[in-house]
Amino acid sequence: MSKILIIEDEVAIAELEKDYLELSGFEVEVEGDGDVGANRALKEDFDLIVLDLMLPNMDGFEICKKVREEKNIPIIMVSAKKEDIDKIRGLGLGADDYITKPFSPSEMVARVKAHLARYDRLIGSGVKENDVIEIRGLKIDKTARRVFLNGEEKTFTTKEFDLLAFLAENPNHVYTKEELFREIWDMESIGDIATVTVHIKKIREKIEYSTSKPQYIETIWGVGYRFKV
């Protein structure tokens, strides 16, 4: 459950915002003093801040500035001020959104949800990370189907990539040419298994420092190939 801090000194508005957000499934805390609100925003874990501009002891601009120096959570600034200069200043200090009073509580909830979803995407929360294999400077990104050697991207055909990824996923396991042909080409080994040798040669040319002394894909004479780790 996402936790939201409302820093708002107008009790009626704060309670209305709190009620609508809680009905939408959020955990909500309210603070009416700017100084106290800033302290809580910095020391406690909140997922989003709804921040009024005009507050006692510390205004919303200053709070936004302080929070942005330490945290990247979404900040929605709320104000009765309609002047563009205030909106520009607020956004310039790091606010993610600016809502002018009076506003629809349902609109505020919609904006809260949108900013939380965007923040989740940015930090990768709830997003599956790419499936990556990294071995001695060789990086195989299975999700993006890209290969890098010491940071330099190498171009691979579909079958070259599939063969390299399969071997790297099963390190130190010796596979015969027939097994690799069946696994990668999805065919019985009655086909031309010489294609495996050709693809291994092409892969080595792209990732090995010396094709005569490969450090990644090793030939096991009379048997097949294995990926060394």
Secondary structure in CASP SS format (residue, H / E / C, confidence):
PFRMAT SS
TARGET T0000
AUTHOR 0000-0000-0000
METHOD secondary structure of the structure
MODEL  1
M C 1.00
S C 1.00
K E 1.00
I E 1.00
L E 1.00
I E 1.00
I E 1.00
E C 1.00
D C 1.00
E C 1.00
V H 1.00
A H 1.00
I H 1.00
A H 1.00
E H 1.00
L H 1.00
E H 1.00
K H 1.00
D H 1.00
Y H 1.00
L H 1.00
E H 1.00
L H 1.00
S C 1.00
G C 1.00
F C 1.00
E E 1.00
V E 1.00
E E 1.00
V E 1.00
E E 1.00
G C 1.00
D C 1.00
G H 1.00
D H 1.00
V H 1.00
G H 1.00
A H 1.00
N H 1.00
R H 1.00
A H 1.00
L H 1.00
K H 1.00
E C 1.00
D C 1.00
F C 1.00
D C 1.00
L E 1.00
I E 1.00
V E 1.00
L E 1.00
D E 1.00
L C 1.00
M C 1.00
L C 1.00
P C 1.00
N C 1.00
M C 1.00
D C 1.00
G H 1.00
F H 1.00
E H 1.00
I H 1.00
C H 1.00
K H 1.00
K H 1.00
V H 1.00
R H 1.00
E C 1.00
E C 1.00
K C 1.00
N C 1.00
I C 1.00
P C 1.00
I E 1.00
I E 1.00
M E 1.00
V E 1.00
S E 1.00
A C 1.00
K C 1.00
K C 1.00
E C 1.00
D H 1.00
I H 1.00
D H 1.00
K H 1.00
I H 1.00
R H 1.00
G H 1.00
L H 1.00
G H 1.00
L C 1.00
G C 1.00
A C 1.00
D C 1.00
D E 1.00
Y E 1.00
I E 1.00
T E 1.00
K C 1.00
P C 1.00
F C 1.00
S C 1.00
P H 1.00
S H 1.00
E H 1.00
M H 1.00
V H 1.00
A H 1.00
R H 1.00
V H 1.00
K H 1.00
A H 1.00
H H 1.00
L H 1.00
A H 1.00
R H 1.00
Y H 1.00
D H 1.00
R H 1.00
L H 1.00
I H 1.00
G C 1.00
S C 1.00
G C 1.00
V C 1.00
K C 1.00
E C 1.00
N C 1.00
D C 1.00
V E 1.00
I E 1.00
E E 1.00
I E 1.00
R C 1.00
G C 1.00
L E 1.00
K E 1.00
I E 1.00
D E 1.00
K C 1.00
T C 1.00
A C 1.00
R C 1.00
R E 1.00
V E 1.00
F E 1.00
L E 1.00
N C 1.00
G C 1.00
E E 1.00
E E 1.00
K E 1.00
T C 1.00
F C 1.00
T C 1.00
T H 1.00
K H 1.00
E H 1.00
F H 1.00
D H 1.00
L H 1.00
L H 1.00
A H 1.00
F H 1.00
L H 1.00
A H 1.00
E H 1.00
N C 1.00
P C 1.00
N C 1.00
H C 1.00
V C 1.00
Y E 1.00
T E 1.00
K H 1.00
E H 1.00
E H 1.00
L H 1.00
F H 1.00
R H 1.00
E H 1.00
I H 1.00
W H 1.00
D C 1.00
M C 1.00
E C 1.00
S C 1.00
I C 1.00
G C 1.00
D C 1.00
I C 1.00
A H 1.00
T H 1.00
V H 1.00
T H 1.00
V H 1.00
H H 1.00
I H 1.00
K H 1.00
K H 1.00
I H 1.00
R H 1.00
E H 1.00
K H 1.00
I H 1.00
E C 1.00
Y C 1.00
S C 1.00
T C 1.00
S C 1.00
K C 1.00
P C 1.00
Q C 1.00
Y C 1.00
I E 1.00
E E 1.00
T E 1.00
I E 1.00
W C 1.00
G C 1.00
V C 1.00
G E 1.00
Y E 1.00
R E 1.00
F E 1.00
K C 1.00
V C 1.00
END
